[in-house]
Amino acid sequence: HTDLFIKPDVLPSSSKYFEDLRTQQTNLIVKAIKGEISSKDYLKQFKSVWEKNGGKQLEQEAKTLYAEEETILKEVSE
């Protein structure tokens, strides 16, 4: 489940959350481009969508992956 390029789709929960988050983000971007919502509202709405739809889980998994890679890089460079 790890990838040296830190691609988001390598996180364990990516298949569960990532596609829906991307779709919702795209929908909000379209609304912002069309002037239906402001960029400030876009950020608020996406933060809410992110937190309610698996973003927090993905953040935790990314932090764990990063810590694992930092440990490996440290060991290799010694």
N, C-alpha and C positions, 0 to 999 in steps of 0.2 A: 503493500500500500504506500510505499514511499517513492519519492522521485526527486532526483537531485535538482531538477529545474523548478521545484515547488509549484507545479501546476495544481490549480485548485481541485481538479477532478480526480486527484489521487488521494484525497482525504477519505477516510472510511465512510463517512456519511454523504459524500458528494452525490451519489446516485439517488439518494433519498430526497435531498433538498435543492441541489444546485440548479437543476433545469427550471423548476418553478420560480426560484428566486430570480434567475436571469429573465424569465418571461415577464414577471411582475416589474422588474427594473426597466425593461424595454418599454412596457406599457406606460410607465410613469414618464420616461424620457420623451415618448411621443406626445403625451399630454403637455409636457413642458415646452416642447418645440412648437406645438400648435397654440400655445398661449393659454391653455386651459388651466394650468397651474403655474405658479411662479417657481423659480429655481429654489427658493427658500422652502416652499411647500413640498417640492420634489424631495429635498433632502429629509424633511420631517417624515414624509410618507414612506420613503424608502427605508429609513431607519426603523420605523414601526414594522414594516413588512419583513425586514431582515430579522429583527428580534423575534417576531412571532412565528417565523417559518423556517427555523433551523439555523439561522445565521450565527447565533451564539454557540451552538454545537460545532459548527464549522470553524469558528474562531478558536475554540478550545483545542480542536484537533490540529489546527495549523500551529498553534503555540507548542503543542506537544511534539509535533514533527520537527519544528525548528529547534527545539531544545535537544532532541535526539541527534540532529545533524550537527549542531554545535559541539556536542560531546564527541562525536566521531571525528570531526575536523580537528578538535583539540588533541585527541589521542594520536591522530595521524601526524600532526605537526610536531609532536614531541620527539 
